[in-house]
Amino acid sequence: MHQKGLKALILVGGFGTRLRPLTLTCPKPIVPFCNKPMILHQIEALKQAGVTEVVLAVNDQPKQMESFLKEYEVELDIKIHFSLEVEPLGTAGPLALARQYLDGEEPFFVLNSDVTCTYPLTDLLNFHKKHGKEGTIMVTKVDEPSKYGVVVMKNDGEIQRFVEKPKEFVGNKINAGIYIFNPVILSRIQPVPTSIEKEIFPAMAREGNLYAMELPGFWMDVGQPKDYLIGVGLYLGSMKQTEPERLYSGKGIVGPVLAHPTAKIGKGCVIGPNVTIGPNCVIEDGVRLNNCAILEGARIKANSWVNSTIVGWHSTIGQWARVGQFSILGADVHVGDELYINGGIILPHKTIAVNVNEPTIIM
């Protein structure tokens, strides 16, 4: 059974600079990911876990987010509060700033808005209540732990210490950016710039008050373009045909592909693996798409090839064009016929009439 009255905080601070030029058009939390605003994946998962109130800790374009999410607040029957940071407060300060919403008797969730995964939040809640300590963080295995801060833990999940980018192997589990805390943690934090990872967690671990649960399934921080596209592949690979968002199937589909029902796909196309096609997109005849995200209203013209690329809203790629190598097209970008774009980062409202032969930012 789900708990009643659970609350959650989603950390959506920051200006989304790593995901530009997409975030020049809208705040990062509402950039589409697999045909749904990033933050909506998390809000829906929280709702399924029994959360009735969500606090968004924001410092960038709060009015735009508030307006956008109003319809989902009604649709999902969940209360969404906005906690505005006048100055960036790091990853711990926002908890103190939002104390009026989070305080109470039940534990509350905290999520990093850049994370995509299977969101086993009910399992996390049950594990947290079973050990009875102050906090639980979700951890995930990585292949190269020397690149990260590693969580060293006992067999029962109690965290012993954190080791930043270890030169010798001490473990292969890292912080996955999903937490659950008892409200008593709020007494540790002031509404000033504070790192929960570097200042709060080590103190809790020394006291034996912090546990970890390993995340089953996939995980990815999708806050930058290359990882965003890797995350698309992981997400699509985890989907089932029985889910409300139907995977697209048919002739020429060579892997998981998610296409909005309003998208139009021409004849002789080869699409996939790991492709999302948004609302009202047009994919003309003979197009090849692989490992890419085509956002709402975009048009890919006949016989073009798009690989490892994000195509922004209402952009077009001309006939026989070749676009790849982690190119990112902002909104309303138009690439001419028979051009080659190799790793171009193109800001909104640009028309490209010459080849881009190497990774370049086009202002």
C-alpha positions in Angstrom: 0.0 0.0 0.0 1.1 3.5 -0.7 1.6 6.0 2.1 -0.7 9.0 2.3 0.6 12.5 2.4 4.1 11.9 1.2 6.1 14.8 -0.1 9.1 15.3 -2.4 11.6 18.0 -3.4 13.0 18.0 -7.0 16.2 20.0 -7.4 15.8 22.0 -10.6 18.2 24.8 -9.9 20.8 25.9 -12.4 20.5 27.4 -15.9 20.9 24.3 -18.0 24.1 25.5 -19.7 25.3 22.0 -20.4 22.1 21.3 -22.5 22.3 24.5 -24.6 21.0 25.4 -27.2 17.8 23.5 -26.1 17.7 25.4 -22.8 17.8 28.8 -24.7 14.2 28.0 -25.7 12.8 26.6 -22.4 14.0 25.7 -18.9 15.9 22.4 -18.7 13.2 20.6 -16.6 10.6 21.0 -19.4 12.9 20.0 -22.3 11.4 16.9 -23.8 13.0 13.6 -23.0 11.4 10.6 -24.8 8.5 12.8 -25.8 7.7 14.0 -22.3 9.1 16.9 -20.3 12.0 15.7 -18.2 10.5 16.6 -14.9 7.2 15.0 -15.7 8.8 11.6 -15.7 9.8 12.2 -12.1 6.5 13.8 -11.0 4.6 10.8 -12.4 6.9 8.3 -10.6 6.5 10.2 -7.4 2.7 10.2 -7.8 2.8 6.4 -8.2 4.8 6.1 -5.0 2.1 7.9 -3.1 3.4 11.5 -3.1 0.7 14.1 -2.9 2.9 17.3 -2.8 6.0 18.1 -4.9 8.3 21.1 -4.3 10.4 22.3 -7.2 13.5 24.2 -6.0 14.1 26.6 -8.8 16.1 29.7 -9.6 15.6 30.0 -13.4 12.4 31.0 -15.2 10.0 29.9 -12.4 7.0 31.6 -14.0 7.4 29.6 -17.3 7.6 26.3 -15.4 4.7 27.2 -13.2 2.5 28.0 -16.2 3.6 24.9 -18.0 3.0 22.5 -15.1 -0.4 23.9 -14.0 -2.3 21.5 -16.3 -0.3 18.5 -15.0 -1.1 19.5 -11.4 -4.8 19.0 -12.2 -4.3 16.0 -14.5 -2.2 14.1 -11.9 -4.1 15.4 -8.9 -0.8 16.4 -7.2 0.0 19.7 -5.5 3.1 21.4 -7.0 4.9 24.2 -5.0 7.7 26.4 -6.2 10.5 27.3 -3.9 12.5 30.2 -5.5 16.2 30.6 -4.7 17.3 34.2 -4.9 20.8 32.9 -5.0 22.0 29.4 -5.9 21.9 27.3 -2.7 23.7 24.2 -3.9 22.2 20.8 -3.3 21.4 21.1 0.4 20.3 24.7 0.9 17.1 24.2 -1.0 15.8 21.7 1.6 16.1 24.3 4.3 14.5 27.0 2.1 11.5 24.6 1.4 11.2 23.5 5.1 7.6 24.8 5.4 6.5 22.3 2.7 8.7 19.3 3.8 8.4 19.3 7.6 6.0 16.7 9.1 5.9 13.2 10.3 6.6 11.2 7.2 9.9 10.9 5.3 10.2 12.9 2.1 11.9 12.2 -1.3 14.6 14.4 -2.9 15.4 13.9 -6.6 18.0 15.5 -8.9 16.0 16.6 -12.0 18.7 15.5 -14.4 18.3 11.8 -13.6 16.5 9.1 -15.6 16.0 5.6 -14.3 13.3 3.1 -13.3 12.4 5.1 -10.2 11.8 2.3 -7.7 10.6 4.8 -5.1 8.2 2.5 -3.2 11.1 0.0 -2.7 13.3 2.9 -1.5 10.6 4.0 1.0 10.2 0.5 2.3 14.0 0.0 2.6 14.3 3.3 4.4 11.6 2.5 6.9 13.1 -0.9 7.6 16.5 0.3 8.7 14.9 3.3 10.6 17.8 5.7 10.3 17.8 9.3 9.1 18.5 9.0 5.4 18.8 6.7 2.5 20.4 7.4 -0.9 20.1 5.3 -4.0 23.3 4.2 -5.6 24.1 2.7 -9.0 27.0 0.6 -10.3 29.5 2.1 -12.8 32.2 0.6 -14.9 34.8 3.2 -14.1 34.5 4.3 -10.5 37.7 6.3 -10.6 35.7 9.0 -12.5 33.2 9.5 -9.7 32.7 9.9 -6.0 32.3 6.3 -4.7 30.0 5.2 -1.9 31.6 2.7 0.4 29.0 0.7 2.3 28.5 -2.4 4.4 26.5 -5.4 3.3 23.4 -4.2 5.1 23.6 -0.9 3.2 25.1 1.3 6.0 27.4 3.9 4.4 30.8 4.0 5.9 32.4 6.8 3.8 32.7 8.6 0.5 35.8 8.5 -1.6 36.2 11.1 -4.4 37.7 9.7 -7.6 39.6 6.9 -6.0 42.9 5.9 -7.5 42.7 2.4 -6.0 39.5 0.3 -6.1 37.3 0.8 -3.0 33.9 0.0 -4.7 31.9 0.6 -7.8 28.7 2.3 -6.5 28.0 6.0 -6.9 25.4 8.4 -5.7 22.4 8.2 -8.1 20.8 11.5 -7.1 17.7 10.0 -5.5 17.2 10.2 -1.7 14.7 9.8 1.1 15.0 11.5 4.4 13.3 11.8 7.8 12.3 15.4 8.4 14.9 15.6 11.2 17.5 16.2 8.5 16.2 19.7 8.1 17.7 20.7 11.5 21.2 20.0 9.9 20.8 22.5 7.1 20.5 26.3 6.8 19.2 28.2 3.8 22.7 29.1 2.6 24.8 27.6 -0.2 25.6 24.0 1.0 26.6 20.8 -0.7 24.5 17.8 0.5 27.1 15.4 -0.9 30.2 17.0 0.5 29.0 18.6 3.8 25.8 16.8 5.0 26.2 13.2 3.9 29.7 12.6 5.4 28.5 13.8 8.8 25.5 11.5 8.6 27.6 8.6 7.6 30.0 9.1 10.5 27.0 8.9 12.9 25.7 5.7 11.3 22.6 7.7 10.1 22.9 7.2 6.3 22.2 4.0 4.3 22.3 3.2 0.6 20.0 1.0 -1.6 21.3 -0.2 -5.0 19.2 0.9 -7.9 18.0 -1.9 -10.1 17.9 -1.3 -13.8 19.3 1.5 -15.8 20.4 5.0 -14.7 21.8 8.0 -16.5 22.4 11.7 -15.8 20.9 13.3 -18.9 22.0 16.9 -18.2 24.3 17.1 -21.3 23.6 16.1 -24.9 25.8 13.0 -25.2 24.4 11.5 -22.0 20.9 12.7 -23.0 21.1 10.5 -26.1 22.6 7.6 -24.1 19.7 8.0 -21.7 17.2 7.9 -24.6 18.6 4.5 -25.6 18.4 3.1 -22.0 14.9 4.4 -21.5 13.6 3.0 -24.7 15.3 -0.3 -24.0 13.5 -0.6 -20.7 10.0 0.1 -22.2 7.4 -2.5 -22.7 4.7 -2.5 -25.4 2.0 -2.6 -22.7 3.0 0.8 -21.4 0.8 3.9 -22.3 3.6 5.3 -24.5 3.7 2.7 -27.3 6.9 1.8 -29.0 6.6 2.3 -32.8 6.9 -0.8 -34.9 6.6 -1.6 -38.6 8.7 -2.0 -41.7 12.1 -0.3 -41.5 12.1 -0.1 -37.7 15.4 -1.7 -36.5 15.3 -1.2 -32.7 13.3 0.6 -30.0 11.6 3.7 -31.5 9.1 6.0 -29.8 7.0 8.0 -32.2 4.2 10.3 -31.3 0.9 9.3 -32.9 0.7 12.7 -34.8 4.2 12.1 -36.4 4.2 11.2 -40.1 6.8 8.8 -41.4 7.3 8.3 -45.1 8.1 5.3 -47.3 11.4 3.5 -47.4 12.7 4.9 -44.1 15.1 3.0 -41.8 14.6 4.2 -38.2 16.4 3.1 -35.1 17.7 2.0 -32.9 17.1 4.5 -30.1 15.1 7.1 -31.8 12.3 9.4 -30.4 10.1 11.4 -32.8 7.9 14.1 -31.3 4.4 15.5 -32.0 3.7 16.7 -35.5 7.1 15.8 -36.9 7.4 14.9 -40.6 9.9 12.2 -41.7 10.0 12.2 -45.4 10.7 9.2 -47.7 14.0 7.4 -47.6 15.3 9.0 -44.3 17.7 7.1 -42.0 17.5 7.9 -38.3 19.7 6.4 -35.6 20.3 7.3 -32.0 18.6 10.6 -32.1 15.8 12.8 -30.7 13.5 14.7 -33.1 11.5 17.3 -31.2 8.1 18.6 -31.9 7.3 20.0 -35.3 10.6 19.1 -36.9 10.9 18.0 -40.5 13.5 15.6 -41.9 13.5 15.8 -45.6 13.8 13.0 -48.1 16.9 10.8 -48.2 18.7 12.5 -45.3 20.7 10.7 -42.7 20.7 11.8 -39.0 22.8 10.0 -36.4 23.6 10.8 -32.7 21.8 14.2 -33.0 19.1 16.2 -31.2 16.9 18.1 -33.7 15.1 21.0 -32.0 11.6 22.2 -32.2 10.3 23.2 -35.7 13.7 22.7 -37.3 14.3 21.2 -40.8 17.0 19.1 -42.3 17.3 19.3 -46.0 17.2 16.6 -48.6 20.3 14.3 -48.8 21.8 16.1 -45.8 24.1 14.3 -43.3 23.9 15.3 -39.7 25.8 13.5 -36.9 28.6 13.3 -34.3 26.5 14.6 -31.5 25.1 17.6 -33.3 22.5 19.7 -31.6 20.1 21.9 -33.5 18.2 24.5 -31.4 14.6 25.6 -32.2 13.8 26.8 -35.7 17.2 25.8 -37.3 17.1 25.1 -41.0 19.9 23.0 -42.7 20.0 23.2 -46.4 20.0 20.4 -48.9 23.0 18.1 -49.4 24.9 19.6 -46.5 27.2 17.8 -43.9 27.0 18.8 -40.2 29.7 17.1 -38.1 29.2 17.9 -34.4 27.6 21.3 -34.9 26.0 23.1 -32.0 23.6 25.5 -33.7 21.7 28.1 -31.8 18.0 28.8 -32.4 16.7 30.6 -35.5 19.7 29.9 -37.8 19.8 28.9 -41.4 22.8 26.7 -42.4 23.9 27.0 -46.0 27.5 25.6 -45.8 29.0 22.4 -44.4 30.1 22.2 -40.8 33.1 20.0 -41.0 34.1 19.8 -37.3 32.5 20.4 -33.9 31.6 24.1 -33.9 29.2 26.4 -32.1 27.2 28.4 -34.5 25.9 31.6 -32.9 
